[in-house]
Amino acid sequence: MKIRDYIFNSLLGKSGVVFYDSRWLDSGGIGRFCKEIMASKVTADTKKIEGPISQALSVKDLFLSSFITVNGAYFISPGYNAPLFSCSKAIITVHDLMHLYFSEYQSIKNKLYYDIIVKRTVISAPLVFTVSDFTRQEISRWAKIPIDKIIVVPNGVDHEFYHEAVLPIVRDRPYFLYVGNNKSHKNLKRLVSAYASSGLSTEVDLLISCKPTPELSLLIAELDMTERVVFLCGVEESDLPSYYKGAVATVVVSLYEGFCLPILESMAVGTPVITSNVTAMPETAGGAALLVDPYDINSIRDGLVDIWQQKLVRINLVELGLKRAQMFSWERSREIWDDALIPILEK
């Protein structure tokens, strides 16, 4: 249902009505969260707001969504969009506060939206959802709200899709795998530089799931790694477990993550993980990954070499990773979501 349908169907003013913003379905990582949480018992009974994600983040939508909250209904979002008025009836999900740290997210529009709309909603809402304790702590400091008001609903693993018996892709050469986009905080320049300096390119390739940026392509050419750094330019969801399974290790050395689901997806199929020792990544890894300093090319390089050369390290990480991944499921995440919402909605 679109918000305007809600308005014109005379549902305004009916307290107890709950709306869930499903427009986040096609928005990458938040889209996965949106889809899985939509199947929770509480959310399944809500009215769904449909449309493109661009609509949800428009200025017009600030007012349209306010029709919901001003008239006594709840507006619940798996993302960070919020109404302009009656924010005490809005419950949103803040997955990270990346805009505080990276210039590409610090446009005037983003700053105003977070500092005025999001922060005010976080302060006024009966509760706030997030995906990790790291982000929970950040939100509490940023908005100056009690930490117990913020509920952690971690991302989950689909264990029917990601499991140890997955068959690997067939490839002539072994490879390290990076899964994610090419934004600057993903730290791909340092990853490529570390790989080039490791001396491993004669034995193992580096597969990157996204498209290269012009700057990254230039760096790879300068390092003479064009034949060994392979850009997949997108991987089908159905093929992703097999790419994880076939890798020597999954390497995610971001400068910042609010959760980092590829860590757990890789662990769930039995592939070791190299990841960063900053932000939420150590929390997600839970001691089951090889941690490196993402700002230090030598640290990343040493991690690649250790994983490639030390079989016992790989075996240990596989065992630890399989156990760690089992601790996360969408079923459990939906339970946490429902347990937090039911007391609020029943008031």
Steps between C-alpha positions, in 0.01 A plus 500: 500500500627848413471772760256700288272194487502493877396864508225478239358178641404685818719293729641809665409547859468133580732434789657158511573495127864412429686566175824334391712667232580225249649746251845400625474158333721598204766685697793260536588389852206679661281332239594158636418615853171650379394177328585272790348719771183537293435134575493554877170434678448865590604641164298246303182655647591857405395697195787515251611824339615425145696693240860583402760573764555844343147589607568401859793740516329794329406831659138437403500177698588682820152648488319198357635270771404760758134441411545158655654609829304823549178300488606249761633209293851358525755537223767226514799497267780246450705799388571848629221700329263676735202738502532871564234514773384281791830313513392323818290276275795415274733205556801490268812289449839672495746253346805724535616860541740498208413857406689620807833373367518498118482800271304322226208471743532852640294698250295787640185297431628198694621712790170683531299179469695317770551792736142626481269218390675182611640631827169654605320174425757294689454728801119497488432139397402240761787284378763488227625197311856439386710200393804486729609604846769717339235705320282496809778671695552752219131591483483547875794743497386682186138557603569510876234239576502210751664195353223270621261680264696359206426139405755293307341284230801343326501397139446128459625217282270294279634158594301325228696704248837539675627170641808281503378267221484779239694411184779740400521667162738334257801714421852437367680701768438542874376840611437740785149649491367844582120546512358850515487829310780731388437796733804660655447366853523145360873564477557320169808702410685377808372146444631495143830656606540243777424217259754633250771533765434150639667323209205259485373606158700223332297243693162651591266762351294770666131497403297814569123478470432858387607721210828694522516876538724686253747568782512133596550391139790742467661371820467140386662585166785681676556195721493271193220297657243525218507127429480398864239736648168387353188713525182293486283812452221348704426150625154345491362431845459133413871474407641682801528198734704314236736793456553515876552124515763496227713775654820451694362773724247781491674834553302798629732772629262795513576814698149497642207257522185504707484119486657334188290201400756352253708400803229262621394382155856391429533329837170316447631317191833418667730763350750695716464875537751783514341820627573830671570554868285816511132600541246212498711242317671343805158476668345322202800270461493409868858373513450272198682712238853620440499869591725754329553876515312637196710817497826303475577337164767283662250365753256406224783345299614291796145376549479383140835325524417332832173363369660374179808343657371365832258211456442461873391864525245441225370182663461671837319797351263274307402314819456820698311667216248220459414524870481877489266507200258263675443767763326724245170426331219712364257304715677619814520857367127503433436380856704787644316747275159369607587484870602867491200624301213313665508693834514832309216424260275356773505818708 
